[in-house]
Amino acid sequence: MGKAGNMMRPLVVHLLLQGVLLYDALAWEVRMPEQIHGLQGSCLVIPCSFYYSSNPPKNPRRVVWYQWVSRGYPLVCDPLYPNDVIEKFRWKTALYVSRSSRNCSLLIKNLDLSHHGEKVYAWIDPENVGSRTYKFYDVTSTILVDGVLLYDALAWEVRMPEQIHGLQGSCLVIPCSFYYSSNPPKNPRRVVWYQWVSRGYPLVCDPLYPNDVIEKFRWKTALYVSRSSRNCSLLIKNLDLSHHGEKVYAWIDPENVGSRTYKFYDVTSTILVDASPQKPIISIYGGDRTGDTITVECSTLHTCPYSRPSITLYGIEGSNQIRDESIKDGLWKTTLTRNGVVKAERLTITCSITHYGDITVTATKDKIAECVHEKITIEPELADVTVSIAKEFTCSVYHSCQNKNPTITWNYKNMEVTEGRKTLSDLKWISYSNIVFLATKEDHGKKLICTATFSGAYLTAFVVLHVQPRFQYVADVIPKITALPRSCVVIPCSFKTEDEYLTRLRVLWVTRKGGYMFHTNPVDVLDNFKGRTRLLGNPNEQNCTVEMDNVQTNDNGPFCFQVERENERYSFNNSCVFIIMRAPDKPVMSSLPENIEPGTRVTVKCSVSHTCSSHPPEITWNVPTAQKTTSHNHMGGGVWETVSDVTFIPTGYEEKDEIVCTATYWGGKTQENTALLSIRRQTTHVRCQETNLSPNFMCHPPKSC
């Protein structure tokens, strides 16, 4: 029978290459006891679990057990092929299922002496996970069949890793736990650590006799206390090369639990001191394009949970999350995760790890991101040009390229071109190209094409040229005017002809497709504009101003002005307008004085801009006014301003400390602005009496008046 200290101890694969752990070796791990005892005629469960960080199995619940032999794979348990199991185990084995998704335990029923000494091992998903990924046959458990169960041999157990790595100059925690079912210690919190030697008991850590600890460990060791009452872990600070190769062991309550109860010195841990730290691992997820979210993880392995390493990340801004996880047998993994946004095409991520003892190691990793070209536009969209008259067009490329501008070209050469770049935000830029276009009559119907080339791809935009002869008639129309849906918009328009006294003109407003937005004959107006448009100007006075009521969101235009006289139609240069929809403007209120004395006249102004001069907004107030005037001012460009000036006299007894100005637009939409009133409150009663104020003004004296 094996030593009790070796029973139920997890197998740990230790790979050491010049003092550096091999991360690939940690990708897979299977754990089971090296030896396990079972009672003849009874049942036995061999506990088994597995872990992986890469190369995952396709079917993690597919577990097969084999007999360990030098050649071949004799089956011990295979739920898919039970008849192929070798005779001594056939119909006696099954997988022992638990709640864990990474469980591979084996149940053996009716254990007999033919099973004694058999070495068995588990293989996870053998059809998909091969021996190149993990050598499953290197992790075995030997079955020891007892005729009589030796309870004393199982009464005590101490667990610790056979080997553990620590960093020179840093700290090390050797995890240790113990279990007993009989012969309990009198003082289970009394733990002493010793150096393993052939004779004697040199002290490594003894809280009661610290001065008796051997020199290389003196004042460097302490018990590492955890919440578990059966914890015997050891902390070593300032690890140095003299500790390398030392085998140490723990003894629980040595004054009361002797070696006859349990041979504590049979369960040791060998300290392996690494001269230099491992570089951190940097993992990057997402962030393939500028503007995308990106997740950066920086992780490090260590064996000192007493003082976990600090992690500093450079190269990306964002929120942090720290995660600690136990990998196996004293090996810990600390990970810093940062979520951010990619703001440049090239990122250099730097991760710095500082271990206990101010030992620092750094790693870097570059991330290349593609910048995004969102769209390309040409303005003006309506390409009305006149022969031999220069007109400027702008090609704009919206993108997220911080360092690289797209190359913008036009299909017309030998024309004046200027380029530039504008910043919209931290992640948005506009690269633009302006072309001064001179049209000939042969250009009519052709396309003016703008092409943006970037990283082997391209975007194009075009407008169709509408070339007009050089008319002698010129219209004065605003190219773009804003409008409030459901309200009205007045489009100012005037024109000039050679004959200033030309009369009997019929005004036409034409859509892009040739239909009429307005016609002097209502029958000719398009159905969706009937009853909504009317001419406000007098064409005999060369005024072609038109009103559109109940504006719809799709009334964008362009709408172009023309005139007819008898059987002749006249077109004009610069005669088209686009309508841009907007939300109602918020009223603007003038500032109010502070600490207003009751009875003092206060004047305040409220103004609002609009493009519906035929039906201007109505401005109302929430306070009684002594005087009120309203004015309408043309601000230019089709924009009007309605202004309401009011004078009111506060009494000091107002129920609300605010004044509200509300603008009600034609069509019913409203906007308001609120300002706080700073009025000195009356503290004494006043006598009510009639005043000479406007009858619209109301006084609010105290109720007792």
Sequence and secondary structure as in RCSB ss.txt:
>XXXX:A:sequence
MGKAGNMMRPLVVHLLLQGVLLYDALAWEVRMPEQIHGLQGSCLVIPCSFYYSSNPPKNPRRVVWYQWVSRGYPL
VCDPLYPNDVIEKFRWKTALYVSRSSRNCSLLIKNLDLSHHGEKVYAWIDPENVGSRTYKFYDVTSTILVDGVLL
YDALAWEVRMPEQIHGLQGSCLVIPCSFYYSSNPPKNPRRVVWYQWVSRGYPLVCDPLYPNDVIEKFRWKTALYV
SRSSRNCSLLIKNLDLSHHGEKVYAWIDPENVGSRTYKFYDVTSTILVDASPQKPIISIYGGDRTGDTITVECST
LHTCPYSRPSITLYGIEGSNQIRDESIKDGLWKTTLTRNGVVKAERLTITCSITHYGDITVTATKDKIAECVHEK
ITIEPELADVTVSIAKEFTCSVYHSCQNKNPTITWNYKNMEVTEGRKTLSDLKWISYSNIVFLATKEDHGKKLIC
TATFSGAYLTAFVVLHVQPRFQYVADVIPKITALPRSCVVIPCSFKTEDEYLTRLRVLWVTRKGGYMFHTNPVDV
LDNFKGRTRLLGNPNEQNCTVEMDNVQTNDNGPFCFQVERENERYSFNNSCVFIIMRAPDKPVMSSLPENIEPGT
RVTVKCSVSHTCSSHPPEITWNVPTAQKTTSHNHMGGGVWETVSDVTFIPTGYEEKDEIVCTATYWGGKTQENTA
LLSIRRQTTHVRCQETNLSPNFMCHPPKSC
>XXXX:A:secstr
   GGGTT B     EETTEE GGGGSEEEE BSEEEEETTS EEE  EEEESSS  S TT EEEEE  SSS  E
EE TT GGGS TTTTTTEEE   S TTB  EEE S  GGGTT EEEEEESTTT  TTT  GGGS EEEEEESS  
TGGGSEEEE  SEEEEETTS EEE  EEEESSS  S TT EEEEE  SSS  EEE TT GGGS TTTTTTEEE  
 S TTB  EEE S  GGGTT EEEEEESTTTS TTT  GGGS EEEEEESS    EEEEEE  BTTSEEEEEEEE
EES GGG  EEEEES  SEEEEEEEEEETTEEEEEEEEEEE  SSEEEEEEEEEETTTEEEEEEEEEE B  EEE
EEEESSS EEEBT  EEEEEEEEE  SS   EEEESS SS EEEEEEE SSS EEEEEEEEE B GGGTT EEEE
EEEETTEEEEEEEE EEE   S EEEE SEEEE TTS EEE EEEE SSTT  S EEEEEETTS EEEESSGGGB
 GGGTTTEEE S GGGTB  EEE S  TT    EEEEEEETTEEEEEEEEEEEEEE      EE    SSB TT 
 EEEEEEEEES TTS  EEEESS  SEEEEEEEEEETTEEEEEEEEEE   S  S SEEEEEEE TTS EEEEEE
E  B    S       SS TT      TT 
